[in-house]
Amino acid sequence: MSKRDIIRKCIAVVVAIAMTLVMMQVNGREIVAWAEDGSNEGSTDKYIDTIELTINEPEAGITPNNIIFRCSTEGINIMNHTKEWTPSLDKNGCFKYDTTYTLDFGISAAIGYAIDYKTKVMINGIKADRYEDSTYKTQYVRISYVIPKAKFEYIVKSCEIFEFPFGTSYDTIRNYSDFPKNVSVNYGSYNYERLPVKWDTSNIEALYDPNITTEQNFKLKGIVELPDYVENVSRTVDTYIDVRIDKEELPKEELPKIITQPNNQWIYYGESATFSIEASGENLTYQWQVNKNGVNDFENCTGSDKDYEGNDIIYTGANENTLTISSVYYAMNDWKYRCVVTNSAGSVESDSATLRVEYYTPPTPEYGIELDIGTGGTVKAEYAYIYDDYAYVYMGNEPTLSIIPDKGYEIDSLYVDEKPVEIDNRKQFNYTFEPIYENHKLKVTFRKTDNTQSIYKIKLDIGRGGTLTINTNYDPKTKTTTVLAGDDVTFKLYPSDGYIMESLSIDGEPVALTDVYTFTNVQTDHTLKATYKKISEESETKPTPTPAPTPTEPDNEPETKPTPKPTEPETEAKVYDILDGADSKWTYNASSDNEEGLSIRGAGSYANFKNIKVDGKIVDKSNYTVREGSTIITLKPDYLESISDGNHSFEMIWTDGHATTEFTVDKSNDNKDDSKDNNNNTDDSNNDSNTGDSNNKDNNTADSNNKDNNAEDSGNNKVTAADKTSNNQTDNTENSTITQDPVIKPDKVSTDNKNVKSTDSNKNSTIIAPQTSDTRNTSAVIYLTLLITSFVTALIARFKKN
């Protein structure tokens, strides 16, 4: 057998051994060791092909903490199921509607189990992707969800019942200003307070009949506008309030009127005491009451009672206008008595009178003020006490006597020590004496007043956006208040939330804006009218500097005070969120029409949109489009092509706030033809000849046995681009050197079949690599094959030498 035959048979043996090893590693992974990390070396762990996971898929309005993972596959641990949710959540930490969220998390195999990069991870029946390099027994995967609408119901809190008297007109209810301006809405676990509501009174005529005398009830519908960040099929929800129309009331008796109040009684121990009142009205009944503890706790007087010492108390006339106590005891000192007068219209209570009981005759006061009080009023004293027709005062005191006319009367005259005293208020007058060192006299007379001539009306016209309070009665039907002649009446004006006063006029004449206005000494009818406007309108049309400059001295304005630019109106301090398109990127493509622009969505209301700014400058409206939902801005491609590469600031402006973000323009990726002609461009790395390539030198120059091959193989010294792509090299000898692809990390290996080729000038042999993505096993096979090849080559060289 010749040496050449021996060489050929050795090569055949090597090829057979290599093919056998390849088939072995394809048919059973259990005979192959893991790669260099040493994991699972000779392991008998149970391999898991598929992992089944289930979660409750997220929806708008819930937080990631409510996501529950369950694994039905044995031997699997969830490493970190909330490693990252992208994009960011809303301001309440919840998922946003109609947004794609990506969940990244890790899983690992328990002791006695094994997984690798080929293990499928199924979440709710959907295969998850991998998002970073994985190691033995550990995999990192991700899955994306488009967040659906929340499965919540909107619940509007109920309002109170509104009552109107019988005969109330439709216009009165339609224009009623005290219906709630705001309501609260429950949305899932959230409660939105003070949402504006509009009450629908357009069909008020169909809800009740003002001619029906019985009680009527109906519901008034309200429309509530939801916030922009609450998702719903419509932007509004409905609510209702209950309205009641009272039944017709038949004429009733007038309430009793107390004409004469009971007086305090100063009684000696063992004497009788009498309390008496005078009342007017029809079908009156009386009930005297006693307060024993001084804490306004009155109880009815009966025929008999006992004091705290057990003494019997006999009452006479407990149900008449005069109450008599037959014998008083010292334990009854400071007890108070009053009378409740009742008829079919109701009850009224008299003033309380105090019973004072003394063991001994009280000492005579040092000085007294003799009182001469005419019919039509009473006198009360401070720093003195009135007994019979005297006000008793101790020496040096300065008593004040209050003169109070009865209803329908006013003070006519006042004399002190027979000298007239000037009266500045006939409705009530207080007179204070100098320190008392002698007796005095006080005389007062009263006169009747004609009430029909001394009552005046003030008409109130308060526009939308304002409310008021007054210190007198008010009729909502006529929107008027009544005032007695000479009285004062004060109105306090309040703007509603988001409004300011625009104008104020009295009797048709404008006056300075104020939140408190007083009519003094009313002697005629008046009108008060106030109008209001929204604060946003004020800031748009008439910005007021703070503090406001004095109109007569405009030149005193500080020179350093900035002047607002008309092109950059001041906005409210409210900051809205960027809902979509934050920090986005737009890339130019020369091979396409660039029909798509860049879209950014802000949380502000579309109705309040004003303009946008890029790099601090207002962008002309021809360069973008705007549409509702909440507010979506799309920058046109022509505009994006006109601005420079790089980052740009972006600001979306509404009348009540703004939102900011950034975006990037990339025009460098324009698909220019940078590839060079492989035949003409000597600078192209793919066209380098093998002249300088150490790996492609003619290996046969020094080989005396292969000189004959140099001439015919000289034309094969160049490596084609395809050869470099497959990482193979060309040799001019019959014994060609075969190089495999370098070992690739597990997550980078393709599952496609790839052929590793070795080209010879005389023979084109193709060796097909193992059809598996397990490069750990492939590395072992290649290493063993190269070891055997090296041994055979050395053996051949020895034969040649011999």
Secondary structure in CASP SS format (residue, H / E / C, confidence):
PFRMAT SS
TARGET T0000
AUTHOR 0000-0000-0000
METHOD secondary structure of the structure
MODEL  1
M C 1.00
S C 1.00
K H 1.00
R H 1.00
D H 1.00
I H 1.00
I H 1.00
R H 1.00
K H 1.00
C H 1.00
I H 1.00
A H 1.00
V H 1.00
V H 1.00
V H 1.00
A H 1.00
I H 1.00
A H 1.00
M H 1.00
T H 1.00
L H 1.00
V H 1.00
M H 1.00
M H 1.00
Q H 1.00
V H 1.00
N H 1.00
G C 1.00
R H 1.00
E H 1.00
I H 1.00
V C 1.00
A C 1.00
W C 1.00
A C 1.00
E C 1.00
D C 1.00
G C 1.00
S C 1.00
N C 1.00
E C 1.00
G C 1.00
S C 1.00
T C 1.00
D C 1.00
K E 1.00
Y E 1.00
I C 1.00
D C 1.00
T E 1.00
I E 1.00
E E 1.00
L E 1.00
T E 1.00
I E 1.00
N C 1.00
E C 1.00
P C 1.00
E C 1.00
A C 1.00
G C 1.00
I C 1.00
T C 1.00
P H 1.00
N H 1.00
N H 1.00
I C 1.00
I C 1.00
F E 1.00
R E 1.00
C E 1.00
S C 1.00
T C 1.00
E C 1.00
G C 1.00
I E 1.00
N E 1.00
I E 1.00
M E 1.00
N E 1.00
H E 1.00
T E 1.00
K E 1.00
E E 1.00
W E 1.00
T E 1.00
P C 1.00
S C 1.00
L C 1.00
D C 1.00
K C 1.00
N C 1.00
G C 1.00
C C 1.00
F C 1.00
K C 1.00
Y C 1.00
D C 1.00
T C 1.00
T E 1.00
Y E 1.00
T E 1.00
L E 1.00
D E 1.00
F E 1.00
G E 1.00
I E 1.00
S E 1.00
A E 1.00
A C 1.00
I C 1.00
G C 1.00
Y E 1.00
A E 1.00
I C 1.00
D C 1.00
Y C 1.00
K C 1.00
T C 1.00
K E 1.00
V E 1.00
M E 1.00
I E 1.00
N C 1.00
G C 1.00
I E 1.00
K E 1.00
A C 1.00
D E 1.00
R E 1.00
Y C 1.00
E C 1.00
D C 1.00
S C 1.00
T C 1.00
Y C 1.00
K C 1.00
T E 1.00
Q E 1.00
Y E 1.00
V E 1.00
R E 1.00
I E 1.00
S E 1.00
Y E 1.00
V E 1.00
I C 1.00
P C 1.00
K C 1.00
A C 1.00
K C 1.00
F C 1.00
E C 1.00
Y E 1.00
I E 1.00
V E 1.00
K C 1.00
S C 1.00
C C 1.00
E C 1.00
I C 1.00
F E 1.00
E E 1.00
F E 1.00
P C 1.00
F C 1.00
G C 1.00
T C 1.00
S C 1.00
Y H 1.00
D H 1.00
T H 1.00
I H 1.00
R H 1.00
N C 1.00
Y C 1.00
S C 1.00
D C 1.00
F C 1.00
P C 1.00
K C 1.00
N E 1.00
V E 1.00
S E 1.00
V E 1.00
N E 1.00
Y E 1.00
G C 1.00
S C 1.00
Y E 1.00
N E 1.00
Y E 1.00
E E 1.00
R E 1.00
L E 1.00
P E 1.00
V E 1.00
K E 1.00
W E 1.00
D C 1.00
T C 1.00
S C 1.00
N C 1.00
I H 1.00
E H 1.00
A H 1.00
L C 1.00
Y C 1.00
D C 1.00
P C 1.00
N C 1.00
I C 1.00
T C 1.00
T C 1.00
E C 1.00
Q E 1.00
N E 1.00
F E 1.00
K E 1.00
L E 1.00
K E 1.00
G E 1.00
I E 1.00
V E 1.00
E E 1.00
L C 1.00
P C 1.00
D C 1.00
Y C 1.00
V C 1.00
E C 1.00
N C 1.00
V C 1.00
S C 1.00
R C 1.00
T E 1.00
V E 1.00
D E 1.00
T E 1.00
Y E 1.00
I E 1.00
D E 1.00
V E 1.00
R E 1.00
I E 1.00
D C 1.00
K C 1.00
E C 1.00
E C 1.00
L C 1.00
P C 1.00
K C 1.00
E C 1.00
E C 1.00
L C 1.00
P C 1.00
K E 1.00
I E 1.00
I E 1.00
T E 1.00
Q C 1.00
P C 1.00
N C 1.00
N C 1.00
Q E 1.00
W E 1.00
I E 1.00
Y E 1.00
Y C 1.00
G C 1.00
E C 1.00
S C 1.00
A E 1.00
T E 1.00
F E 1.00
S E 1.00
I C 1.00
E E 1.00
A E 1.00
S E 1.00
G C 1.00
E C 1.00
N C 1.00
L C 1.00
T E 1.00
Y E 1.00
Q E 1.00
W E 1.00
Q E 1.00
V E 1.00
N E 1.00
K C 1.00
N C 1.00
G C 1.00
V C 1.00
N C 1.00
D C 1.00
F E 1.00
E E 1.00
N E 1.00
C C 1.00
T C 1.00
G C 1.00
S E 1.00
D E 1.00
K E 1.00
D C 1.00
Y C 1.00
E C 1.00
G C 1.00
N C 1.00
D E 1.00
I E 1.00
I E 1.00
Y E 1.00
T E 1.00
G C 1.00
A C 1.00
N C 1.00
E C 1.00
N C 1.00
T E 1.00
L E 1.00
T E 1.00
I E 1.00
S C 1.00
S C 1.00
V C 1.00
Y C 1.00
Y H 1.00
A H 1.00
M H 1.00
N C 1.00
D C 1.00
W E 1.00
K E 1.00
Y E 1.00
R E 1.00
C E 1.00
V E 1.00
V E 1.00
T E 1.00
N E 1.00
S C 1.00
A C 1.00
G E 1.00
S E 1.00
V E 1.00
E E 1.00
S C 1.00
D C 1.00
S C 1.00
A E 1.00
T E 1.00
L E 1.00
R E 1.00
V E 1.00
E E 1.00
Y C 1.00
Y C 1.00
T C 1.00
P C 1.00
P C 1.00
T C 1.00
P C 1.00
E C 1.00
Y E 1.00
G E 1.00
I E 1.00
E E 1.00
L E 1.00
D E 1.00
I E 1.00
G C 1.00
T C 1.00
G C 1.00
G E 1.00
T E 1.00
V E 1.00
K E 1.00
A E 1.00
E E 1.00
Y C 1.00
A C 1.00
Y E 1.00
I E 1.00
Y E 1.00
D C 1.00
D C 1.00
Y E 1.00
A E 1.00
Y E 1.00
V E 1.00
Y C 1.00
M C 1.00
G C 1.00
N C 1.00
E C 1.00
P C 1.00
T E 1.00
L E 1.00
S E 1.00
I E 1.00
I E 1.00
P E 1.00
D C 1.00
K C 1.00
G C 1.00
Y E 1.00
E E 1.00
I E 1.00
D E 1.00
S E 1.00
L E 1.00
Y E 1.00
V E 1.00
D C 1.00
E C 1.00
K E 1.00
P E 1.00
V C 1.00
E C 1.00
I C 1.00
D C 1.00
N C 1.00
R C 1.00
K C 1.00
Q C 1.00
F E 1.00
N E 1.00
Y E 1.00
T E 1.00
F C 1.00
E C 1.00
P C 1.00
I C 1.00
Y C 1.00
E C 1.00
N C 1.00
H E 1.00
K E 1.00
L E 1.00
K E 1.00
V E 1.00
T E 1.00
F E 1.00
R E 1.00
K E 1.00
T C 1.00
D C 1.00
N H 1.00
T H 1.00
Q H 1.00
S C 1.00
I E 1.00
Y E 1.00
K E 1.00
I E 1.00
K E 1.00
L E 1.00
D E 1.00
I E 1.00
G C 1.00
R C 1.00
G C 1.00
G E 1.00
T E 1.00
L E 1.00
T E 1.00
I E 1.00
N C 1.00
T C 1.00
N C 1.00
Y C 1.00
D E 1.00
P C 1.00
K C 1.00
T C 1.00
K C 1.00
T E 1.00
T E 1.00
T E 1.00
V E 1.00
L E 1.00
A C 1.00
G C 1.00
D C 1.00
D C 1.00
V E 1.00
T E 1.00
F E 1.00
K E 1.00
L E 1.00
Y E 1.00
P E 1.00
S C 1.00
D C 1.00
G C 1.00
Y E 1.00
I E 1.00
M E 1.00
E E 1.00
S E 1.00
L E 1.00
S E 1.00
I E 1.00
D C 1.00
G C 1.00
E E 1.00
P E 1.00
V C 1.00
A C 1.00
L C 1.00
T C 1.00
D C 1.00
V E 1.00
Y E 1.00
T E 1.00
F E 1.00
T C 1.00
N C 1.00
V C 1.00
Q C 1.00
T C 1.00
D C 1.00
H E 1.00
T E 1.00
L E 1.00
K E 1.00
A E 1.00
T E 1.00
Y E 1.00
K E 1.00
K E 1.00
I H 1.00
S H 1.00
E H 1.00
E H 1.00
S H 1.00
E H 1.00
T H 1.00
K C 1.00
P C 1.00
T C 1.00
P C 1.00
T C 1.00
P C 1.00
A C 1.00
P C 1.00
T C 1.00
P C 1.00
T C 1.00
E C 1.00
P H 1.00
D H 1.00
N H 1.00
E C 1.00
P C 1.00
E C 1.00
T C 1.00
K C 1.00
P C 1.00
T C 1.00
P C 1.00
K C 1.00
P C 1.00
T C 1.00
E C 1.00
P C 1.00
E C 1.00
T C 1.00
E C 1.00
A C 1.00
K C 1.00
V E 1.00
Y C 1.00
D C 1.00
I E 1.00
L E 1.00
D E 1.00
G C 1.00
A C 1.00
D C 1.00
S E 1.00
K E 1.00
W E 1.00
T E 1.00
Y C 1.00
N C 1.00
A C 1.00
S C 1.00
S C 1.00
D C 1.00
N C 1.00
E C 1.00
E C 1.00
G C 1.00
L E 1.00
S E 1.00
I E 1.00
R E 1.00
G E 1.00
A C 1.00
G C 1.00
S C 1.00
Y H 1.00
A H 1.00
N H 1.00
F E 1.00
K E 1.00
N E 1.00
I E 1.00
K E 1.00
V E 1.00
D C 1.00
G C 1.00
K E 1.00
I E 1.00
V C 1.00
D C 1.00
K H 1.00
S H 1.00
N H 1.00
Y E 1.00
T E 1.00
V E 1.00
R E 1.00
E E 1.00
G C 1.00
S C 1.00
T E 1.00
I E 1.00
I E 1.00
T E 1.00
L E 1.00
K C 1.00
P H 1.00
D H 1.00
Y H 1.00
L H 1.00
E H 1.00
S H 1.00
I C 1.00
S C 1.00
D C 1.00
G E 1.00
N E 1.00
H E 1.00
S E 1.00
F E 1.00
E E 1.00
M E 1.00
I E 1.00
W E 1.00
T C 1.00
D C 1.00
G E 1.00
H E 1.00
A E 1.00
T E 1.00
T E 1.00
E E 1.00
F E 1.00
T E 1.00
V E 1.00
D E 1.00
K C 1.00
S C 1.00
N C 1.00
D C 1.00
N C 1.00
K C 1.00
D C 1.00
D C 1.00
S C 1.00
K C 1.00
D C 1.00
N C 1.00
N C 1.00
N C 1.00
N C 1.00
T C 1.00
D C 1.00
D C 1.00
S H 1.00
N H 1.00
N H 1.00
D C 1.00
S C 1.00
N H 1.00
T H 1.00
G H 1.00
D C 1.00
S H 1.00
N H 1.00
N H 1.00
K C 1.00
D C 1.00
N C 1.00
N C 1.00
T C 1.00
A C 1.00
D C 1.00
S H 1.00
N H 1.00
N H 1.00
K C 1.00
D H 1.00
N H 1.00
N H 1.00
A H 1.00
E H 1.00
D H 1.00
S H 1.00
G H 1.00
N H 1.00
N C 1.00
K C 1.00
V C 1.00
T C 1.00
A H 1.00
A H 1.00
D H 1.00
K H 1.00
T H 1.00
S C 1.00
N C 1.00
N C 1.00
Q C 1.00
T E 1.00
D E 1.00
N C 1.00
T C 1.00
E C 1.00
N C 1.00
S C 1.00
T C 1.00
I C 1.00
T C 1.00
Q C 1.00
D C 1.00
P C 1.00
V C 1.00
I C 1.00
K C 1.00
P H 1.00
D H 1.00
K H 1.00
V C 1.00
S C 1.00
T C 1.00
D C 1.00
N C 1.00
K C 1.00
N E 1.00
V E 1.00
K E 1.00
S E 1.00
T E 1.00
D E 1.00
S C 1.00
N C 1.00
K C 1.00
N E 1.00
S E 1.00
T E 1.00
I E 1.00
I E 1.00
A C 1.00
P C 1.00
Q C 1.00
T C 1.00
S C 1.00
D C 1.00
T H 1.00
R H 1.00
N H 1.00
T H 1.00
S H 1.00
A H 1.00
V H 1.00
I H 1.00
Y H 1.00
L H 1.00
T H 1.00
L H 1.00
L H 1.00
I H 1.00
T H 1.00
S H 1.00
F H 1.00
V H 1.00
T H 1.00
A H 1.00
L H 1.00
I H 1.00
A H 1.00
R H 1.00
F H 1.00
K H 1.00
K H 1.00
N C 1.00
END
